[in-house]
């Protein structure tokens, strides 16, 4: 697969000062994004055989975010609009085990939510593994229907309202 999809908008939100999270910049960071996902979803969890990449990763509107701690990409999440940009989906949140003490997961989720809101989104949805539901609830997400199979295991649909950027 091509490792350099184009961003969804010409004026993407700038990274926040002091945050380790940003959109992947260039092929090397995109490759690192995919490597983190592979280590978590393929190697550690066995959810996918060989690779978790799919056609969604090739679409121009798909954004790939990374978290950098001490110069190493240790976390990843992708986000994309599902309709005319009002509804967004966040998925493939992955954080390497050694980085979990740095709150990388919550910072990536907050980054994805903020980014989708700044791009005009009104709501974001995600499929959450049951063991992570409480984590998402603490970040303001709510359940959105009954648990259902997703990628071969039960996931809980969740949603969060997005805020327009502060002016």
N, C-alpha and C positions, 0 to 999 in steps of 0.2 A: 504494500500500500504506500501511496505517496505520503510523505511525512511533513508536508507544508501546506495545509489548508489555509485559505485566506480568511481574515477576520470578517465578522458580520457587519460592522459599521466602520465608516471612515473616521469617526471621532470616538474612539473607545475611551472609557474612563481611565484616568491616570492612576497608578498605584498610590496608595496612601503612604505617607512618610512613616517609616518605622515598621511597616507591615512586611512580613516575609512573602506575601502573596502578590502575584501579578499574572497577567496573561503570558503564556509562553512566548518568548522573543526569539524567533529564528529556529532553524532545524535542530540545533543541538539541544535546546531546551524542550522542544517538542518531543524529541527522541527520549529525553530524560523523563518527561511526563509519561510517555507510554511504558518506559521501563519500570517506573514506580507502580503503575497499574498492573503490569504483568507480574511483578513480584508479589503483590497483594492478592489479586484475583485468580491468577493461574497457579503460581508456585505455592502460596500459603493456603488459599482457600479452595483451590481446585474447582472453581466455578466454570472455568473455560479450559478447553484443551489447546495448549500451545500459545494462544494470544487472545486478548479480550477485545481487540480492535474490531470495529464493524464499519458498515457503510456510513454511519452517522459521523464518524471521525473524518471522513473525506468531504463533508458538506461545508461550504463556505461560511454558513451561519453558525457552525459549531465553534465555540470558544474553548480553548484548553488552558486551564489555569495551573500554576505551579506554586509551591511553597519552597523557599530557599532558606536553609539554616546553615550558617557558617560556610557558604559557598557551595552547598550541595543541595540538589533538588531532592526533597524528602517527602513531598506530598503532591497530589494531583486531584483535580476535579474537572469535569467538562460540563458545559451548560449551553443551552440552545433554545431558540423560540420554537413553540409548537404550532402557533397560528400567527396571525398578523403581528406578532411581537408582544401581545398582551399576556399570553401564557407562556411561561418558560419551564424547562425541565432541567434539573440538576441531576447528574448521575456520575457513576464511576469515581466516587470519593475514595481516595486511597492515601494512606499515610504509612510510611515505613515504621516498624515497631520502635526503633531507637528515637524517633522524632515525636512520638506521642506525648512525651512529657513536656513538650514545648507548646501545647495547645494548637498544634498545626491543623488538626481536623476542624476545630471550631473556627479558626481563622479562615480556612478555605471555604467553609460553608458561608460565613459572614461575607466574604469577598464575593462569592457567587451570587448571593442574594442582593448585595449592594450593586454589583455590576449589572445584573438583569434589571433592577429598578432604574438605574441610571440610563439604561438603553430603552426605557419606556415600558417595561414589563409591569403588569399589575398583580400577577400571582405566579408563584413557582411551585411545581410539583416534583416529587421524588418517590422512588420505591426504596424503602429502608429495611435492612435486615432487622428482625425483631430485637436482637441484642442491642441495637443502636437507637431504638425508638426514644428511650428516655433522654439520651444525649441530644437528639433533635428537638424534643419537647423543651429542653432547657434553653434552646436557641430560638424559641418562639414558634416552632412548627406545631401543627395539629394533625391528628389522624384524619384521613379523607376516604372513608370506606373500610370494608373488611380486608384482612390480610388475604393475599392471593399469590399463587406461584409467579415467580419472575426469575429468569435465568436458572430455572431448575430448583429453586428453593423458595420458601414462603418469604414474602416481603410485605411490609405495611405501607400502603399508599399514605403519603403525608403532603401537606401544603402549607404555604406561608404567603401572606399578603406582602407585596413589595411596596416600598416607598419611593416616591419621586425624589430626585436629588434635592438636597437643601439648597436654596438659592440665596 
